[in-house]
Amino acid sequence: MNIRKNKNKIFWIVNISAWLAIYLFVMLIFYSKQIGEYKITVGLGITYLTGFVITVGMRYFYRIIRRKYFSIITITIIIVLTSFIVAQIWFFADYYISVLFVNPTPLSQRSLLSFLSETVISRPNELMVWSGLYFLFNFWLDWLQQKERADESILLAHKAQLLMLRYQLNPHFLFNTLNTVRALIEEDKEKAKLVITELSEFLRYSLISDSNSSVPFEKELEAIKSYFAIQKIRYEEKLNIFFNIESGAEKFNILSFLVYPLIENAVKYGMQTSEMPLQIGIEAITKEDALIIKVTNTGKWIEKEKNSGKGTQKGLDNIRERLNNAYPGKHIFDIKQNDNKVIITIIIYGSGNAKDNTAK
């Protein structure tokens, strides 16, 4: 079950069931001989229905409290004070609603002991128990949610490894690279050696990245530059590459093989849709605590439906999923067509310590 999607549904099921169970328990244990009597049956029903509505309101207040990340002691104090205050609201709301339906004993005729028993002891304690169970239950759901997210991250890491393997052994890339080497052996042995060296560096990064969830951005850049060096020799004047990398950005940790699929996409589809030479730019800057990466290429964006089943599109989908799991709520992944350029932007907020669990 997806905890994130069903958390609200779980609360309603559990809260309704709990209040109904309390009502039935009290009726059967304390008023078994009076079951069916209108004043008792409806009166208790009003009491616990009012309690149910009151706790729904408390839930929204506690949700705000939980987002503040208070200490256990602070939360305990808040629970005690809230339960006492809300117990008074519950008591008087219950009484005045009951006046309309069951004609309860007037407050003026109730003993002080009975009044204090309900407003100071009984109802505050019930609400404190409810509050404690609410926080414990949510801590448990949060733990399950974290476990669920970790399981998803491991699954995505497996997918990422398969994609890495595809990049390492991409038949078209290797075939074209080897053809380039073969053509250069006779024409320019130095260039042939350079291509082999760059291919070795690229594959070395792929293999090393298998056992790391994140790497400094400069490591990913080294692999990208090796890839570009090979493609530049292959396409020559048809391909121009520009780097604008801020020094601080190079040290920022990112998921391994996060940017490379964008580069492959830019070369592959840029060559199909751009006027020559194809211009590809990579920009990376830091702004406050965020890393901003932009990959720009001349040409046009190919929509997903026109690119169904393509490996690069799967790579983009995997990037989205990995970002969602590694930086939940702390990233932006944006694709824009601007004039005759495609601009892909990744923004990662925070320290850059990814939570992606790469499978070993």
N, C-alpha and C positions, 0 to 999 in steps of 0.2 A: 504493500500500500504506500502511495506517495504521501508522506506526512505533511509536506508543505501545502499540498493541494487540499488535504482532508482535515487539517487541524481545526478549522472552524466547525466542520460537520461533527467531528469527534466531541468538541465541547458541548454542542447542543444535545447530542445523544446522551452523553454522560450526565449532564446537569439535569435534564428532564427525567432521566431514569432514576437519579439519586433522590430528587425531591418526591417523586411518585412513590419510591420505595419507603422513604421516611413516613410519608402520609399513611401508607398501608400498614406499616409496622406499628405506628402509634395507635391507629384504629383497632388493629387486631389485638395488641397487647394491653392497652390501657382502657379501651372503650369497646371491648368485644361484646358486652351485653347491650350496648346502646347503638350498635350498627343499624342503620336504617332510620334512626331518629334525625329529623331534619336539622335541628339546631346543632347537634354534634357533628353530623356528617358534613354539612355545608360550612359550618363554622371552622372546622379544622381545614377543610378544603381551601377556604379563603386565606387562612393563616399561612399555609404552605405555598399556595399560589402567589401570595404577596411576597413571601420569602424568595420564591423562584425569580420573580421580576426584580426584586432588590439585588439579588446576586448577579443578574445579567448586567445591571448598572455597575456593580462593583467590578465586574470583569473588565469593562472598558477602562475604568480607573486604574486597575492593576496592570493592564497592558501598557499604559503610559509609564507606570512605575518600573516595570521590567525593562523598558528601553533605557532607563537611566543607569542601570548596572550598579544599584546600591549594594552595600554590604549586607550580610545576613542579619546583623544586629539592627541595622536601619530598617530593613524590610519587616523584621519582627515588630518593631515599634510602630511602623505604619499599619501593620495588620491589626494590632491591638487597638490603636486609636480609631482606625476606620471601622472596625467591627463594633466598637462601643457607640460611635456616632450613628452608624447606619441602623443599629439595633433599635435606637429610639425612633427613627423614621419608620422602621418596619412595624414596631408596636402600634404607633398611632395610626399609620395607614391601614393596618389590619383592623384596628378598632373601628375607625370611621367607615370603612367599607362594610364591616360586619353589621353596623347600625342599619344599613340599608336593606340587609337581607335576613339577619337572624336575631336582631334585637338583643345584643349582649347585655350583661350586667353593667349598669352605668359606672363610670370611673369613680364617681363620688361614693359609691357603695362598696368599692373594693378596698381591701385592707392594704395598709402601707407595705406590709411584708410581701403580699402577693404582687403588688406593683413593682417593688424593688427586685423581687425574684426574677421577674420577666425582663425588666429593662436593664438590670445591672449584672445578672448572673446568667440566666437561661439563654436568652437570645444572643447576647454578645459572645457567649461561649460557642453557640452553634455557628455563628458567623466566623469566629476565629478558626474553628475546625474546618469550615468550608474554605476559608482563605488559605490555610496551611495546605490543605489537599490540592487547592488550585495551583499554588506555586510548585508543590512537589510534582504534580501531574505535568505541569508545563516544563519543569526541569527534565523530567523523563522524556517528554516529547521532543525537547530540544536535543537531548542526547541521541534519540532515535534519528532525528533529522540530520545531525552531524554524521552519524554512522551511514545514513542513506546517501548523504552527499559524498562521503569518503568512498563508498561503494561505486557511486557513479563516476567519481574521479578515477578510480582504478580501471573501470571499464573504458573510460575515455582515453586513459593512458595506453591501454592495450590497442585501441584504435589508432592512437598517435604513433605507436611503434610500428603498426602495420603500414601506416602512411610513410613513416621514415624508411621502412624497408623498400617501399615502392620508389621513394626518391633515390635510395642507394642503388637500386637495381632497375631504375626506369629504363626499359629497353631502348626507347627512342633517344633519350639523353646519352646513354652509354654508346649506342650504335653511332650516333652522330659524332660523339667525341672521339671514338676509335677511328672513324672514317677521317676525321680531321687530323688525327695523329698519323694515320697511314699516308695521307696526302702530304703532310709536312716532313716526313722522314727523308724524302728525297729532296724536297725544296728548301726546307729550313729546319735543320736538326735541332737548333737551339729552341725554336718555337715548339717543336714536337716534345722536347724535354719539359718545357714550361707547362704545356697542356697536361702531361702526365703528372707533373708535380702538383698542379692545381687540383686535378682530379683526386689524387691521393689525399690532399688536405681536406677536400670536401667530404670524402668517404670516411676519413678519420673522425671528423666532427660528428658525422652521423652515428658512428659506432660508439663514441664516447658519450653522446647524448642519450643513448639507450638507458644508461644507469643514473641519470640525473633528472630531477623534476624541473630544475631551473638552472640557468647559466647567466653569467654577465652578458649584456647585450653585445659587447665587443667580440665575444666568442662566436655569436651568431653572425656578426658582421664579417668575420674572417671567412666563414663558410660561404657567405653570400658573395664576397669578393672573389673567392676561388671559382664559384659558379660563373660569375660575370666575366672573369678572365678567360674562361673557356669559351663562353658565348661570344665574347668580343673577337677572339681569334677566328671563330667560325663565321660570324656575320660581318666582321671588319667595319667598313664605313656605314653599314646599315644600322648600327647600334651605337648609341651614345649613352653613357651612364654618368650620373652626377651624385656625389655624396655631400651632405651637409650635416655632419654629426657633431653635436656639442660634446665637449670633453666629459662633462658630468654624466651625460646620457649613456656613455659606454659602460659605466660601472653599474648601471641599474640592472637588477635581475629580472629576467623574463623567462617564460616557458621555452624550453628548447624547441627548435623548429616551429616557432610561432610566426615568424616573419617570412621565412623562406617560401612557403606556398604562395604568398603574395608576389614574390619576385618571379617565381616560375610562371604564375598567372600573367604577370605583366609582359614577360618575354613571349610566351606562347600565343596569347591573344592579341598582344600589341602588334606582333608581326603580321597578324591576319587583318587588322583593322586600321593600322596607322599609316600615314604617309612616311616615306623613308627620308631621313633616318629615324628609327624609333628612339624616342627620348624617354629614358627612365631615370627618375630621381628618388633618392632615399634621404629623408630628413628625420632627424631625431633631436629633440630638445627636452630639457627638464623645465618645468614651471611649478614653483613651490614644491609640492611633494608628488608631482605627477610626471610620468614619462609620456611624451607625445611622439608617436612614430607616424610618418606619412610616406606612403609609396605612391608615386605618381608616374603614369605613363601616357604617352600620346596614343590616340586611338579611341575606340568605343567600348562601352561595357556590353557584354553579351549576357542577356537575361537568362535566368536559371532554366526556364522552360525550353529555351533554345539550346541549352547546354546540358540537358538532362542526361544523367549517367556519366558525365565527364569526370575524370579523376580530380581535376583542379577544383571543380565545384564541390566535390566531396571534401576536399581539403579546406575550403572556406567554411563549410558547415562544421567541420571539426574544430576550426579555430573559434567559431562562435561558442560551441559547447565547452571547449576547454577554458575560454575566458569566463564564461558563466560560472563554472565550477571553481576555478582558481581564484578569481577576483569578484565574487558575488556582490553586485551593487557598487563596485569600485572600478568600473571600466566602461569604455565606449568603443564600439566597433562600427564604423560608418563607411559607406561606399557611395561616392557621388560621381556623376558624369557632369563635367564642367567644360563647356565648349567642346573642344576636341581632345579632352584629357579625362582620364579616369583617376580619381583621387581616393585612396583607401587610407583611413585614419584609425589608429589604435591609440587609445589613451588609457593608461593604467595609473590609478591613484594609490597612494600609500608608499610603503617602503619597497614594494616590488618583490616581496617574499611570497612566492606563489604557493598555493595549497594543493597543487596538482600532484597526485600520488602516482609517480611513474612505476609501473610494474617491473619487478626485477626478474 
